[in-house]
Amino acid sequence: MKTIKINDNISLHYVPMEKLKTTAIGIYVHHDLNRADATKTALLPYVLRRGSAERPTTGDIARSLEDLYGAHFQVGITKKGNDHILIFDGETISDRYAPNGEKLVEQTVELILSCIFNPKIENGAFSEDYVQQEKANLRDRIQNMINDKASYAMLRCTEEMFKGDVFAVPQLGCIEDVDKITAGELYEYYKKMIVSSVIDIYICGDTDINGIENAVKNSISGFTFEKAALPEQELLVKDNSEVNKVTDKLDVTQGKLSMGFRTNISSSDKLYWGLMAANSVFGGGAHSKLFNNVREKLSLAYYASSQLNRSKGLMFVNAGIEFKNFNAAYDEIMAQFNAVKNGDISDDEINASVQAIVTALNSYYDDGRAIQGFFLNEKVAGTNRDIAEVREQIQQVTKDDIVRAAKQIELDTVYFLTGREAE
């Protein structure tokens, strides 16, 4: 990956992937996650996507994308630890396949940048119609997350684990704040935020990166930036060892169990590779103990898996279960966790778990979006490794590494979403 510093805040990263026929474009605006700004932050990329000064309507943008042989442009929002990230995602045919030699990647980047840095403005504010429409869409997205009970259980488990911490703030913001946002307020927030945030631009594919560099510089020529830093990441650390147990009752037909663990291991820790493998052995796929014992052998769950959140030092277990099976499923999940801690792991389990991680890493070379996601995660974590280094480290993991990492992990919160009529 080649990195070009545009200014103190903006970095342009180029990952040549000549075997791919398309080029992926990812622009990420980093912002401190906080309760006061979260809903405005979540709303902003969708308002910006609606139109720019050059292309003031969604129809104009759609026609420009069609002219670029069906290029794609979408937006989103995510949070990685304390980093609340606006996502501007594009993809187009790589320049070498342009029928008439057009600079398709550069033109697609210019289109996206025009929405970010030269948005449609009416009377010193964002378009009132666009803001109102996107507020309605944001309410729907928040409600849809609540309606997706597996996501809701994970959200509630996180809220309970992080009471009093900014990480409890949902990435989509809070539904009670949506109506309070005005077009003028959102525009004032945008003007301050866009010049005081770290911005990463990833180009993964085949193009003339010098042309992209010039396009970026031209798009920001009218802005004065304030030097910014990435949001700081902190592991969840608690003094008490008492497990927090929470049960909610809603109109659901399947119970949702979400268990939050503190790993006490950071991304830069030497034990992190053992942690990756421990998570894979425990619940990281069809080869794992959770899948083969809790789901397949004992039929205690419709699904059961574990995943890491490296930014906050977390491991979550998520399972869909019958209401009556809560105690049995919980006990078996903990039994499998303790098996990993106690070294009850076969060579086949270790080999399958390591190979699953290696296979996932190798697949990034065939997917421009996946590889930019890898490098973005490394940037946020502050580790800035490449794929080859991660692959080499994970292939050297031993059973002892896995056990030592697992012994650091502590159960923090058990959240169960059950039915109103359940005993």
C-alpha positions as CSV (number, residue, x, y, z in Angstrom):
1,M,0.0,0.0,0.0
2,K,1.3,3.4,-1.0
3,T,0.2,6.3,1.2
4,I,0.2,10.0,0.1
5,K,-0.3,12.7,2.7
6,I,-2.6,15.3,1.2
7,N,-2.5,17.4,4.4
8,D,-2.3,16.9,8.2
9,N,-5.8,15.4,8.2
10,I,-6.2,13.6,4.8
11,S,-4.3,10.6,3.6
12,L,-4.7,8.9,0.2
13,H,-3.9,5.2,0.3
14,Y,-3.4,3.2,-2.9
15,V,-3.5,-0.6,-3.0
16,P,-2.7,-1.8,-6.6
17,M,-4.8,-4.8,-7.5
18,E,-4.3,-5.2,-11.2
19,K,-6.0,-8.6,-11.6
20,L,-9.4,-7.1,-10.6
21,K,-11.6,-5.6,-13.3
22,T,-13.1,-3.1,-10.9
23,T,-11.6,-0.5,-8.5
24,A,-13.0,0.0,-5.0
25,I,-13.1,3.5,-3.5
26,G,-13.5,4.1,0.2
27,I,-13.5,7.5,1.9
28,Y,-13.8,7.4,5.7
29,V,-14.3,10.4,7.9
30,H,-13.3,9.7,11.5
31,H,-15.1,11.4,14.4
32,D,-15.1,11.0,18.2
33,L,-18.1,8.9,19.2
34,N,-20.2,11.0,21.7
35,R,-23.8,11.2,22.7
36,A,-24.3,14.8,21.7
37,D,-23.1,14.4,18.0
38,A,-24.0,10.8,17.3
39,T,-27.3,11.3,15.6
40,K,-26.1,14.2,13.5
41,T,-23.1,12.1,12.5
42,A,-25.3,9.2,11.5
43,L,-27.5,11.4,9.5
44,L,-24.9,13.4,7.7
45,P,-23.5,11.0,5.0
46,Y,-27.0,10.3,3.8
47,V,-27.8,14.0,3.4
48,L,-24.5,14.5,1.6
49,R,-25.3,11.7,-0.8
50,R,-28.4,13.4,-2.0
51,G,-26.7,16.1,-4.0
52,S,-23.8,18.4,-4.7
53,A,-23.6,21.8,-6.1
54,E,-22.7,20.3,-9.5
55,R,-25.3,17.5,-9.3
56,P,-28.1,18.9,-7.0
57,T,-30.5,15.9,-7.2
58,T,-30.2,12.2,-6.8
59,G,-31.3,11.9,-10.4
60,D,-28.3,13.9,-11.5
61,I,-26.0,11.7,-9.5
62,A,-27.6,8.6,-10.9
63,R,-27.2,9.8,-14.4
64,S,-23.5,10.6,-13.8
65,L,-23.0,7.1,-12.4
66,E,-24.6,5.6,-15.5
67,D,-22.3,7.7,-17.7
68,L,-19.5,6.0,-15.8
69,Y,-20.7,2.6,-17.1
70,G,-22.8,1.9,-14.0
71,A,-20.4,3.0,-11.3
72,H,-21.7,2.6,-7.7
73,F,-21.8,5.1,-4.9
74,Q,-23.3,4.5,-1.5
75,V,-22.8,5.8,2.1
76,G,-23.1,4.4,5.6
77,I,-22.0,4.8,9.2
78,T,-20.1,2.6,11.6
79,K,-18.3,2.7,14.9
80,K,-15.0,1.1,15.7
81,G,-14.3,1.5,19.4
82,N,-14.6,5.3,20.1
83,D,-14.3,6.1,16.4
84,H,-17.6,7.1,14.7
85,I,-16.9,6.8,11.0
86,L,-18.8,8.2,8.0
87,I,-18.5,5.9,5.0
88,F,-18.5,7.0,1.4
89,D,-18.2,3.9,-0.8
90,G,-17.7,3.7,-4.5
91,E,-16.8,1.2,-7.2
92,T,-16.2,1.5,-10.9
93,I,-14.6,-0.4,-13.8
94,S,-10.8,-0.1,-13.6
95,D,-9.3,2.3,-16.0
96,R,-7.6,-0.3,-18.1
97,Y,-11.0,-1.7,-19.1
98,A,-12.5,1.7,-20.0
99,P,-13.9,1.3,-23.5
100,N,-12.6,4.7,-24.7
101,G,-9.7,5.2,-22.3
102,E,-11.7,7.3,-19.9
103,K,-10.3,7.9,-16.4
104,L,-13.2,6.3,-14.7
105,V,-11.8,6.0,-11.2
106,E,-10.7,9.6,-11.1
107,Q,-14.2,10.7,-12.3
108,T,-15.9,8.6,-9.8
109,V,-13.7,9.9,-7.0
110,E,-14.4,13.5,-8.1
111,L,-18.2,12.7,-8.0
112,I,-18.0,11.4,-4.4
113,L,-15.7,14.2,-3.3
114,S,-18.1,16.8,-4.7
115,C,-20.8,15.5,-2.5
116,I,-18.5,15.6,0.5
117,F,-16.8,18.9,0.0
118,N,-19.2,20.8,-2.2
119,P,-22.7,19.7,-1.1
120,K,-26.0,21.2,-2.2
121,I,-26.8,24.3,-0.1
122,E,-30.0,26.3,0.1
123,N,-30.1,29.6,1.9
124,G,-27.1,28.8,4.0
125,A,-28.2,25.3,5.0
126,F,-28.7,21.8,3.7
127,S,-31.8,21.3,1.6
128,E,-34.8,21.2,3.9
129,D,-36.5,18.5,1.9
130,Y,-33.4,16.3,1.8
131,V,-32.9,16.6,5.6
132,Q,-36.5,15.8,6.4
133,Q,-36.5,12.8,4.1
134,E,-33.2,11.5,5.4
135,K,-34.4,12.0,9.0
136,A,-37.4,9.8,8.2
137,N,-35.0,7.2,6.7
138,L,-32.8,7.3,9.8
139,R,-35.7,6.7,12.0
140,D,-36.6,3.7,9.9
141,R,-33.0,2.4,10.1
142,I,-33.0,2.7,13.9
143,Q,-36.4,1.0,14.1
144,N,-35.2,-1.8,11.8
145,M,-32.3,-2.5,14.1
146,I,-34.7,-2.8,17.0
147,N,-36.9,-5.1,14.9
148,D,-33.9,-7.3,14.1
149,K,-33.8,-9.0,17.5
150,A,-30.4,-10.5,17.1
151,S,-28.9,-7.0,16.5
152,Y,-31.1,-5.6,19.2
153,A,-29.8,-8.2,21.8
154,M,-26.2,-7.3,20.8
155,L,-27.0,-3.6,21.1
156,R,-28.5,-4.0,24.6
157,C,-25.7,-6.2,25.8
158,T,-23.2,-3.5,24.7
159,E,-25.3,-0.8,26.4
160,E,-25.3,-2.8,29.7
161,M,-21.5,-3.5,29.5
162,F,-20.7,0.2,28.8
163,K,-23.0,2.1,31.1
164,G,-21.5,5.5,31.5
165,D,-19.1,5.0,28.6
166,V,-19.4,6.6,25.1
167,F,-19.2,3.1,23.5
168,A,-22.8,2.6,24.7
169,V,-23.9,5.1,22.2
170,P,-25.4,3.3,19.1
171,Q,-23.7,3.9,15.8
172,L,-27.1,5.1,14.3
173,G,-27.6,7.6,17.1
174,C,-30.7,7.9,19.2
175,I,-34.2,8.0,17.8
176,E,-35.3,10.6,20.3
177,D,-32.7,13.1,18.9
178,V,-33.7,12.8,15.2
179,D,-36.6,15.3,15.3
180,K,-34.5,17.9,17.0
181,I,-32.0,18.2,14.1
182,T,-32.6,21.1,11.7
183,A,-31.1,21.7,8.2
184,G,-29.3,24.7,9.4
185,E,-27.9,23.0,12.6
186,L,-26.7,20.0,10.5
187,Y,-24.9,22.3,8.0
188,E,-23.1,24.2,10.8
189,Y,-22.1,20.9,12.4
190,Y,-20.8,19.7,9.0
191,K,-18.7,22.8,8.4
192,K,-16.9,22.3,11.7
193,M,-16.6,18.6,11.6
194,I,-15.3,18.1,8.0
195,V,-12.2,20.3,8.6
196,S,-11.4,18.9,12.0
197,S,-11.5,15.2,11.3
198,V,-9.0,12.6,10.1
199,I,-10.0,11.5,6.6
200,D,-8.7,8.3,4.9
201,I,-9.2,7.7,1.2
202,Y,-8.5,4.1,-0.1
203,I,-8.2,3.3,-3.7
204,C,-8.0,-0.5,-4.2
205,G,-7.6,-1.6,-7.8
206,D,-5.9,-0.2,-10.9
207,T,-5.7,3.5,-11.7
208,D,-3.3,6.5,-12.1
209,I,-3.0,7.5,-8.4
210,N,-1.4,10.9,-9.3
211,G,-4.6,11.9,-11.0
212,I,-6.6,10.9,-7.9
213,E,-4.2,12.9,-5.8
214,N,-4.8,16.0,-7.9
215,A,-8.6,15.5,-7.8
216,V,-8.5,15.4,-4.0
217,K,-6.4,18.5,-3.7
218,N,-8.7,20.3,-6.1
219,S,-11.8,19.3,-4.1
220,I,-10.5,20.7,-0.8
221,S,-8.8,23.9,-2.2
222,G,-11.4,26.2,-0.5
223,F,-11.1,24.6,3.0
224,T,-8.9,25.5,5.9
225,F,-8.3,22.4,8.0
226,E,-7.6,22.2,11.8
227,K,-5.0,19.4,12.6
228,A,-6.9,16.4,13.9
229,A,-6.0,13.0,15.4
230,L,-7.8,9.7,15.3
231,P,-10.1,9.1,18.3
232,E,-8.3,7.3,21.1
233,Q,-9.1,3.7,21.7
234,E,-9.3,2.2,25.2
235,L,-9.9,-1.4,26.3
236,L,-12.8,-2.1,28.6
237,V,-11.3,-2.7,32.0
238,K,-13.3,-3.3,35.3
239,D,-12.1,-3.9,38.8
240,N,-15.1,-6.0,39.9
241,S,-15.5,-9.6,38.7
242,E,-19.3,-9.9,39.3
243,V,-21.1,-10.8,36.1
244,N,-23.9,-8.5,35.1
245,K,-27.1,-10.4,34.1
246,V,-29.9,-8.7,32.3
247,T,-33.2,-10.1,30.9
248,D,-35.7,-8.2,28.8
249,K,-39.1,-9.4,27.7
250,L,-40.6,-8.6,24.3
251,D,-43.0,-10.1,21.8
252,V,-40.5,-12.6,20.4
253,T,-40.8,-16.2,19.4
254,Q,-37.1,-17.1,19.8
255,G,-34.8,-16.2,22.6
256,K,-31.6,-14.2,21.9
257,L,-28.6,-14.7,24.1
258,S,-25.8,-12.2,23.9
259,M,-22.7,-12.6,26.2
260,G,-20.0,-10.0,26.5
261,F,-16.5,-10.9,27.6
262,R,-13.6,-8.6,28.4
263,T,-10.4,-10.0,26.6
264,N,-8.0,-7.7,28.4
265,I,-5.8,-8.0,25.3
266,S,-5.1,-5.1,22.9
267,S,-4.3,-5.4,19.2
268,S,-0.7,-4.6,19.8
269,D,-0.3,-7.2,22.6
270,K,1.8,-10.3,21.7
271,L,-1.1,-12.4,23.0
272,Y,-3.4,-10.9,20.3
273,W,-2.6,-13.7,17.9
274,G,-3.4,-16.3,20.5
275,L,-6.7,-14.4,21.1
276,M,-7.6,-14.5,17.4
277,A,-7.0,-18.3,17.3
278,A,-8.9,-18.8,20.7
279,N,-11.9,-17.0,19.3
280,S,-11.8,-19.1,16.2
281,V,-11.6,-22.3,18.2
282,F,-14.3,-21.2,20.5
283,G,-17.0,-19.9,18.1
284,G,-15.4,-18.5,14.9
285,G,-17.1,-20.8,12.4
286,A,-18.4,-24.2,11.4
287,H,-15.1,-25.8,12.8
288,S,-15.7,-24.3,16.3
289,K,-16.7,-25.7,19.6
290,L,-19.9,-23.6,19.8
291,F,-21.0,-24.7,16.4
292,N,-20.2,-28.4,16.8
293,N,-21.4,-28.8,20.4
294,V,-24.0,-26.2,21.3
295,R,-25.7,-26.2,17.9
296,E,-25.0,-29.5,16.2
297,K,-24.4,-32.1,18.9
298,L,-26.8,-30.9,21.6
299,S,-29.2,-28.9,19.5
300,L,-29.4,-26.1,22.1
301,A,-29.2,-23.2,19.7
302,Y,-30.4,-22.3,16.2
303,Y,-27.1,-20.5,15.8
304,A,-24.1,-19.9,18.2
305,S,-20.9,-18.0,17.4
306,S,-18.3,-15.7,18.9
307,Q,-16.7,-12.6,17.5
308,L,-14.0,-10.2,18.6
309,N,-14.1,-6.4,18.9
310,R,-10.5,-5.5,18.8
311,S,-10.9,-1.8,19.5
312,K,-12.4,-2.2,22.9
313,G,-10.9,-5.6,23.8
314,L,-14.2,-7.5,23.6
315,M,-15.5,-10.9,22.7
316,F,-19.2,-11.5,22.1
317,V,-21.1,-14.7,22.0
318,N,-24.5,-14.6,20.2
319,A,-27.0,-17.4,20.1
320,G,-30.6,-18.0,19.1
321,I,-32.3,-20.4,21.5
322,E,-35.6,-21.7,22.8
323,F,-36.7,-19.8,25.9
324,K,-36.7,-23.0,27.9
325,N,-33.1,-23.8,26.9
326,F,-31.5,-20.7,28.4
327,N,-29.8,-22.4,31.4
328,A,-28.7,-25.4,29.4
329,A,-27.4,-23.3,26.5
330,Y,-25.6,-20.9,28.9
331,D,-24.0,-23.8,30.8
332,E,-22.8,-25.5,27.6
333,I,-21.4,-22.2,26.2
334,M,-19.4,-21.7,29.4
335,A,-18.3,-25.3,29.4
336,Q,-16.9,-24.9,25.9
337,F,-15.3,-21.6,26.9
338,N,-13.7,-23.3,29.9
339,A,-12.5,-26.2,27.6
340,V,-10.5,-23.6,25.6
341,K,-9.1,-22.0,28.8
342,N,-8.1,-25.4,30.1
343,G,-6.4,-26.5,26.9
344,D,-9.0,-29.1,26.0
345,I,-8.3,-28.4,22.3
346,S,-7.3,-31.0,19.6
347,D,-4.7,-30.4,17.0
348,D,-7.4,-30.7,14.4
349,E,-9.3,-27.9,16.0
350,I,-6.3,-25.6,16.1
351,N,-5.3,-26.4,12.5
352,A,-8.9,-25.8,11.3
353,S,-9.2,-22.6,13.3
354,V,-5.9,-21.2,12.0
355,Q,-6.6,-22.2,8.5
356,A,-10.0,-20.5,8.6
357,I,-8.3,-17.2,9.5
358,V,-5.6,-17.6,6.8
359,T,-8.3,-18.4,4.2
360,A,-10.1,-15.2,5.2
361,L,-6.9,-13.2,4.9
362,N,-6.1,-14.6,1.5
363,S,-9.6,-13.9,0.2
364,Y,-8.9,-10.1,0.7
365,Y,-6.6,-10.2,-2.3
366,D,-9.6,-10.8,-4.5
367,D,-11.9,-8.2,-3.0
368,G,-11.1,-4.5,-3.1
369,R,-13.6,-3.6,-0.4
370,A,-12.4,-6.3,1.9
371,I,-8.7,-5.2,1.6
372,Q,-9.6,-1.6,2.3
373,G,-11.6,-2.8,5.3
374,F,-8.5,-4.7,6.6
375,F,-6.2,-1.6,6.3
376,L,-8.9,0.7,7.8
377,N,-9.1,-1.6,10.9
378,E,-5.3,-1.6,11.2
379,K,-5.3,2.2,11.0
380,V,-8.0,2.6,13.7
381,A,-6.2,0.1,15.9
382,G,-2.9,1.9,15.4
383,T,-1.1,-1.3,14.5
384,N,-0.8,-0.7,10.7
385,R,0.2,-4.2,9.8
386,D,-0.1,-5.7,6.3
387,I,-1.8,-9.0,5.5
388,A,1.3,-11.0,5.1
389,E,2.5,-10.1,8.6
390,V,-0.8,-11.0,10.1
391,R,-0.9,-14.3,8.2
392,E,2.7,-15.1,9.3
393,Q,1.9,-14.4,13.0
394,I,-1.3,-16.4,13.1
395,Q,0.4,-19.4,11.4
396,Q,2.9,-19.5,14.3
397,V,0.3,-19.7,17.0
398,T,0.7,-22.6,19.4
399,K,-1.8,-24.3,21.8
400,D,0.0,-22.6,24.6
401,D,-0.6,-19.2,23.0
402,I,-4.3,-20.0,22.7
403,V,-4.6,-21.1,26.3
404,R,-2.7,-18.1,27.7
405,A,-4.9,-15.7,25.8
406,A,-8.1,-17.5,26.8
407,K,-7.1,-17.3,30.5
408,Q,-7.1,-13.5,30.2
409,I,-10.8,-13.4,29.0
410,E,-13.5,-12.6,31.6
411,L,-17.2,-12.8,31.3
412,D,-18.7,-9.4,31.9
413,T,-22.4,-9.3,30.9
414,V,-25.1,-11.9,30.1
415,Y,-28.1,-10.5,28.2
416,F,-31.2,-12.5,27.4
417,L,-34.1,-11.4,25.3
418,T,-37.1,-13.6,26.0
419,G,-40.8,-13.7,25.3
420,R,-43.4,-11.9,27.4
421,E,-45.1,-15.1,28.3
422,A,-41.9,-17.1,29.0
423,E,-41.4,-18.5,32.5
